[in-house]
Amino acid sequence: MYHKKIIPNASVQIIDVGEIALRAFLSTHDEALGHAADLLADRRGARLINAIRDSLNQPGPLTRRLRRLLLDLRSLLFLDHAYDEYWDDAECFVTLDPDDPIVPELCRLADGLDNALRGAE
């Protein structure tokens, strides 16, 4: 039985627990987030979720670009652009009926993403 001294090197990366929880949330809810982004912003939402998926596949900690994309997804889920005249996909928000059973699911998904983002920061 031999014991070696552990010598840290540059290839070892420390990942924050909050970031791990965020990645776990995104992995668990990947399909639901994709459907929600597509429902709320059509092609723009699909491009957003695909960019997030591509960035998550890269090794290492969260990049600034990925953080910005995640905040864009959060804004989309919270309907921040629903009445924004500069948002070119505003007509997608109009199709949602407040009594639609998907609305509470979207709210839970938005709250979950918000909590995961807050934990990662």
Steps between C-alpha positions, in 0.01 A plus 500: 500500500667817377377850549587776261480867567227665292648776292247737343551579135343728244268233363304477827206740510288582800131542414270684736216301659247755371625451146467123537141548621429729202640245256292228668184711467571572134568134431188380681272756335669514160200381298250718689721808459529428129125472458439814705754705304350380173145573617581847630736626231471263205825479300676757715432288808619186322825674403544619858455155653728342240773757576464420872527126431810552287664715767420250775681228304826696524731400786578736783304752703213708368613764255372857486326421173318204656399709800357764265310232307359357823385846607334540159320169556392619844362822347317295240338273760400796717338663192716810540468565126126440471420868453839615374459673165866432416461125542432372149320181612240669721213335313599162649404618848150595387413137425514401867165475675531569875267206571716258300629218726853558369520843666556365856763262361677792333487692828655209693767460235578874511521497880723193497739658250502823698586314823774300325649818350495676837673201659770502235583866556 
